[in-house]
Structures are given as structure tokens and as C-alpha cells.
Amino acid sequence: MAEERALDTVEKKELESTEEQTEPGKFYMPQTDIHETDEALMVTMEMPGVEKGAVDVQLEKNLLSVEGRVEFDKYEELEPLYTEYNVGHFRRSFRISSEIDQSKIAAGIEDGVLTLRLPKAEEKKARRIELS
């Protein structure tokens, strides 16, 4: 018989920033999973409430930055009975190594889940060496 386990809730981690913000609202670090395939690193980020047009993904000097903005007016009239997370924007950055082909990074968002595909550079991929 399978062991019964309770679901654990994870608190959203608010980003600590030393810079002044120019837009209202808190910024949170999105929950993120990273896994590796033979071809790429796959990054999946939870960004509830973020629409496709409100995501900004930038790559500058090997720093991949992701920002998702929530439209607060959708939440103004709501009076929730129960909530597990606060409403806010999302921001996260990653340092990208030379093992990633930066020119082929791709991103997509569906139902508040952002997926980034970071393909490995050809010379960094594992390869089979044939015997002669």
C-alpha cells in the first residue's frame, strides 16, 4: 500500500533589491526547474497570472534575464476566500556558459508556465566516436 503524504506548500520568495523600482508591486523569484537532455538545457518557470505579452527575456553579456509582469487590475475586484500566493511580478537571472549556443535560445509561455530551451553548442554535445 502506498504511503500517504501531505502536500507541502511553498512560499513565494520575494526578491530583495537594492535598486529603486519604477513600477509598483512586489517582485518574486519564480519557482524553477532545470533539466538536461542530450541536445539542450530546459528551464521551466512558474509565473501564474503572466500573459505572453507581459514576458521579457533578454540576453546580455552572458546574463539571461527573465521578467514577467502581472496585470493587477484583474485582481482589484476579487475578494479571495483562500490564497496560497501573493500577486506580484516575477524576475530571475541566470549566468549562461559557453556550452550554450546563445544564438538559438528559445522561449514560450503557456498557462503561466514559461519554458526556455537553451541548446548546447555543437562542440559541447556528447558524440560517439567510431572505431576504425
C-alpha positions in Angstrom: 0.0 0.0 0.0 1.3 3.4 -0.9 2.4 5.7 1.9 0.1 8.7 2.5 1.8 12.1 2.3 0.5 15.6 2.7 1.2 18.2 0.0 3.7 20.8 1.1 3.1 24.4 0.1 6.0 26.5 -1.0 6.1 30.2 -0.1 6.9 32.6 -2.9 10.3 34.1 -2.3 10.3 37.9 -2.6 13.3 39.4 -4.4 15.5 41.6 -2.3 16.6 44.5 -4.5 19.0 47.3 -3.7 17.7 49.3 -6.8 14.8 51.7 -6.8 11.7 50.3 -8.6 10.0 52.4 -11.2 6.8 50.4 -11.2 4.5 49.5 -8.3 4.3 46.0 -6.9 6.5 43.3 -5.5 8.8 41.1 -7.5 9.1 37.4 -6.7 11.5 34.7 -7.8 9.5 32.2 -9.9 9.7 28.5 -8.9 12.1 27.0 -11.5 13.0 23.5 -12.7 16.1 22.9 -14.9 16.7 19.6 -16.6 19.2 18.4 -19.2 18.7 16.5 -22.4 21.3 15.4 -25.0 20.5 18.5 -27.0 19.7 21.3 -24.5 19.1 22.6 -21.0 15.3 23.0 -20.4 14.3 25.7 -17.9 10.6 25.7 -16.7 9.4 28.7 -14.6 6.0 29.1 -12.9 4.7 32.6 -13.4 0.9 32.5 -12.5 -1.1 35.4 -13.9 1.6 36.4 -16.5 0.4 36.6 -20.1 2.6 36.1 -23.2 2.8 39.9 -24.0 4.0 40.6 -20.4 7.2 38.5 -20.5 10.6 39.9 -21.3 13.5 37.6 -21.9 16.9 39.3 -22.6 20.4 38.0 -23.0 23.3 40.5 -22.5 26.9 39.7 -21.7 26.1 36.0 -20.9 23.4 37.0 -18.4 19.9 35.6 -19.3 17.2 37.8 -17.6 13.6 36.9 -17.4 10.8 39.3 -16.2 7.1 38.6 -16.1 4.6 41.3 -15.2 1.2 40.7 -13.8 -1.8 43.0 -14.7 -3.0 44.0 -11.2 -6.4 45.3 -12.5 -7.5 41.7 -12.9 -7.2 41.2 -9.2 -8.7 44.5 -7.9 -12.3 43.4 -7.5 -11.5 39.9 -6.2 -12.1 39.0 -2.6 -10.5 35.6 -2.3 -11.7 33.1 0.3 -8.3 31.4 0.3 -4.9 32.1 -1.3 -1.6 30.4 -1.3 0.5 33.1 -3.0 0.6 36.9 -3.2 0.1 38.6 -6.5 3.2 40.2 -8.0 5.7 40.4 -10.8 8.5 37.8 -11.4 12.1 38.3 -12.1 15.1 35.9 -12.4 18.5 35.8 -14.0 21.0 33.1 -15.0 24.6 33.3 -16.0 25.0 31.4 -19.3 28.2 29.4 -20.0 30.0 29.0 -23.3 28.5 25.5 -23.5 25.2 27.0 -24.6 24.6 28.2 -28.2 23.3 31.6 -27.2 22.0 32.4 -30.8 19.5 29.6 -30.6 17.8 30.1 -27.2 14.1 29.8 -27.5 11.2 30.7 -25.1 7.5 30.1 -24.9 4.8 30.6 -22.3 1.5 28.7 -21.8 -0.9 28.8 -18.9 1.5 30.8 -16.7 4.4 28.4 -17.3 7.5 29.8 -19.1 9.7 27.3 -20.9 13.2 28.2 -22.1 15.2 25.9 -24.4 19.0 26.5 -24.1 20.6 24.4 -26.8 24.1 23.0 -26.3 26.8 24.3 -28.6 27.7 21.7 -31.2 31.3 21.3 -30.0 30.0 20.7 -26.4 27.5 17.9 -27.3 28.4 14.3 -26.5 29.3 12.3 -29.5 30.1 8.7 -30.3 33.5 8.0 -31.7 33.6 5.2 -34.3 36.4 2.7 -34.3 38.5 2.5 -37.5 
